[in-house]
Amino acid sequence: MKEHQYFVYMMSGGSGVLYIGITNNLFRRVQQHKQKEIEGFTKQYNLTKLVYFEEFDDVTVAIAREKQLKGWLRKKKVALMEEMNPHWRDLAEEWYESV
């Protein structure tokens, strides 16, 4: 495991709504979304599927990327996500089976 890891990620749900966030612990943060521990947008819209993520070693680069993605039109966000995950599969679906 790297000393410093930062992730920009997208969560989605059945409705196709997207949420973009940043974290230094993707496993923990996605679990929080899945268990609806975080009040706000992702809980309100039931966004429990990790559909995209990028990893960074530098927090300032990660923050800049998060801001960049949040400024994009939905069409561009979906195109980026679908390059990695064309079927909108939950990339974290197997992470928590033994937890």
C-alpha positions as CSV (number, residue, x, y, z in Angstrom):
1,M,0.0,0.0,0.0
2,K,1.3,3.4,-0.9
3,E,1.9,6.0,1.9
4,H,-0.4,8.6,0.3
5,Q,-3.2,7.6,-1.9
6,Y,-6.1,9.7,-3.0
7,F,-9.1,8.7,-5.2
8,V,-11.5,10.6,-7.3
9,Y,-14.6,8.5,-7.7
10,M,-18.1,8.3,-9.1
11,M,-21.1,6.7,-7.4
12,S,-24.4,5.9,-9.1
13,G,-27.6,4.1,-8.4
14,G,-30.5,2.6,-10.4
15,S,-31.6,6.0,-11.7
16,G,-28.3,6.9,-13.4
17,V,-27.6,9.9,-11.2
18,L,-23.9,10.5,-10.7
19,Y,-22.0,11.8,-7.7
20,I,-18.3,12.7,-7.8
21,G,-16.2,12.7,-4.7
22,I,-12.7,12.5,-3.3
23,T,-11.2,10.3,-0.5
24,N,-7.9,9.0,0.8
25,N,-9.5,5.6,1.6
26,L,-11.7,4.3,-1.2
27,F,-12.7,1.1,0.5
28,R,-13.9,2.8,3.6
29,R,-15.7,5.7,1.7
30,V,-17.6,3.3,-0.6
31,Q,-18.6,1.2,2.3
32,Q,-20.0,4.4,4.0
33,H,-22.0,5.2,0.9
34,K,-23.3,1.6,0.6
35,Q,-24.4,1.6,4.2
36,K,-25.9,5.1,3.8
37,E,-23.9,6.4,6.7
38,I,-23.3,9.8,5.0
39,E,-26.2,12.3,5.1
40,G,-26.8,14.2,1.9
41,F,-26.9,13.7,-1.9
42,T,-25.7,10.0,-2.1
43,K,-28.1,8.9,0.6
44,Q,-31.0,10.8,-0.7
45,Y,-30.6,9.4,-4.2
46,N,-29.5,5.9,-3.1
47,L,-26.1,6.1,-4.8
48,T,-24.5,2.8,-3.7
49,K,-22.6,1.7,-6.8
50,L,-18.9,2.6,-7.4
51,V,-18.9,3.0,-11.2
52,Y,-15.6,4.9,-11.7
53,F,-12.4,5.9,-9.9
54,E,-8.9,7.3,-10.5
55,E,-6.0,7.1,-8.1
56,F,-3.5,9.9,-7.3
57,D,-0.4,10.3,-5.2
58,D,-0.8,14.0,-4.8
59,V,-3.8,15.5,-3.0
60,T,-3.7,18.8,-4.9
61,V,-3.8,17.0,-8.2
62,A,-6.7,14.8,-7.0
63,I,-8.6,17.9,-5.8
64,A,-8.0,19.6,-9.2
65,R,-9.3,16.5,-11.0
66,E,-12.4,16.3,-8.8
67,K,-13.2,20.0,-9.6
68,Q,-12.5,19.4,-13.3
69,L,-14.9,16.5,-13.5
70,K,-17.6,18.3,-11.5
71,G,-17.4,21.1,-14.0
72,W,-18.1,18.8,-17.0
73,L,-21.4,18.3,-18.6
74,R,-23.1,15.0,-17.7
75,K,-22.6,13.6,-21.2
76,K,-18.8,14.0,-20.9
77,K,-18.8,12.4,-17.4
78,V,-20.7,9.4,-18.6
79,A,-18.4,9.0,-21.6
80,L,-15.4,9.0,-19.3
81,M,-17.0,6.5,-16.9
82,E,-18.1,4.2,-19.7
83,E,-14.6,3.9,-21.1
84,M,-13.7,2.1,-17.9
85,N,-17.1,0.6,-17.1
86,P,-19.4,0.4,-20.1
87,H,-22.1,-1.6,-18.3
88,W,-22.2,0.6,-15.1
89,R,-21.2,-2.4,-13.0
90,D,-20.5,-1.9,-9.3
91,L,-16.7,-2.0,-9.2
92,A,-16.8,-2.6,-5.5
93,E,-19.4,-5.4,-5.5
94,E,-17.0,-8.0,-4.3
95,W,-15.0,-5.9,-1.8
96,Y,-17.2,-6.5,1.2
97,E,-18.2,-10.1,1.0
98,S,-15.8,-11.2,3.8
99,V,-16.1,-8.0,5.8
